[in-house]
Amino acid sequence: MPHARRLPARTDEPVDRIASGSGFGTGTALRRHFREALGVSPRAYRNTFRGVPGDRLSAD
């Protein structure tokens, strides 16, 4: 998960490509693991680091 967690924040790679390169197989599997581990989708996680308004990680 650490490798897969870094990529959305650092690249514009699609989630499906990140998933296959990180051993998750599918974007669906990666999205599920992201939500379970971090409480957000890969897109919300990426947007947090890109400064997209209204799509921040919760501080809770």
Secondary structure by P-SEA (a helix, b strand, c coil): caaaaaaaacccccaaaaaaaaccccaaaaaaaaaaaccccaaaaaaaaacccccccccc
